[in-house]
């Protein structure tokens, strides 16, 4: 319990940090002071009554809560970029610059352009070559054959990815700790194969799997399956992407915690049968880490992987995994590495949707089940509950993330519940059969890969549902601006209430949440 509250206050500290202009030394010294006060507070009140230390839910000194807050602010402030002589940000000037660097991740390719992240190595200023560090966002026209590990020489004008007069967290690139960009420069490949060999193997494997999927399944279903399994969404047709978005089912395509859950459970059960309990956990963790890297290690995937590893570890050592605790712990682990992720839309949607599923769905299901038991037989209730769970899951997640969706697009989908009800049940089958089909593609020719034939109609059915429901004139309608604030207040109140009830139930197992 204490670790949960400590991580929660650290998360709040990171959120408040952009509005705190006090110097870094203030937060550092403050953290040290509260650490000492917290130790003394705990020792003094260890056997005495204390509002937090004595409470079974908290078990933490007040000073440690303030310590978590100060450390959160400190982490954010320490991650802010500053132009220095050894940082690429210090060489953003209004004239062409020669930059030498290596492609850090697998490039993203679309029909219009190719983008990549360059790890800076050196920069030429005048006739002087200087060693620099820092990542640069590279944007070039489509068609350039660049790969992970290529060392490039680039000549162009560097610019910042954020505005000086606005919060750095408003920039999507700055949220990834990329603070400079280079658009359409002169480019020359100096050498190849300068990346990590393991990562190079993973990226080549991803390319091969992507090619296999397009060989065994017709387009555009192949593009959708590639998005579901590999996180490669750039080749999904715009009309199909818009259809999934308008129908409120875009999460079906995106790699999410559901994918990780399926992989974790299947891997753990298989490895437990093959190797026994001793090696099941490390083998499953290895698979999760491999898959996370394979699909691009986006925030939802990292969050789900961390939660999966923590839950499996707790299960292995005989502890009951607590979803809301592992979620907060996963979030703080990610934010320690990059505190700017807190403002990433992807991170926010993943975190809040998962929080809703962990705290709201079960109480709602129990409430509905209780009402059904008063009117239907036990067998009927058991048959109805899987349907109810799909509806409550969709409703809970949509309710909580609606303020974020409103900011992205101020519209309301009237067919989201129906679309999710029709499409969501097929997602496990699509992922399992499609994954096996892609795996078999490494071994057998495409024309005898029967699993590809089996998964294609499932994806085609989901595509048609999304298209047909999204073209309805009543599918979406605009909302007034004040709807954002109403939905925000309502979502916050609902989350606080159900989160409190969830935490309270842990110290009172017999407590009914509804």
Secondary structure, DSSP 8 states (H G I E B T S, - for coil): -HHHHHHHHHHHHHHHHTT--S-HHHHHHHHHHHHHHHHHHHHHSTTS--TTTTSTTT---HHHHHHHHHHHHHHHHHHS----TTBGGGG--SS-EEEEEEE-S--EE-SSEEEEEEEEEEEEETTEEEE-B-EEEEEEETT----TT-EEEEEE-EEESS-TTS-GGG-TTGGGT--EEEES-EEEEEES--S-HHHHHHHHHHHHHHHHHHHHS-TTHHHHHHHHHH---TTS-HHHHHHHHHTT-GGGTS--HHHHHHHHHHHHHHHHHHH-HHHHHHHHHHHHHHHHHHTT--HHHHHHHHHHHHHHHHHHTT----HHHHHHHHHHHHHHH-GGGGG-HHHHHHHHHHHHHHHTHHHHHHHHHHHHHTTS-HHHHHHHHHHHHHHHHHHHHHHHHHHHHHHH--EEESSHHHHHHHHHHHHHHHHHHHHHHHHHTTTS-GGG-HHHHHHHHHHHHHHHHHHHHHTSTTSEEE--THHHHHHHHHHHHHHHHHHHHHHHHHH-TT----
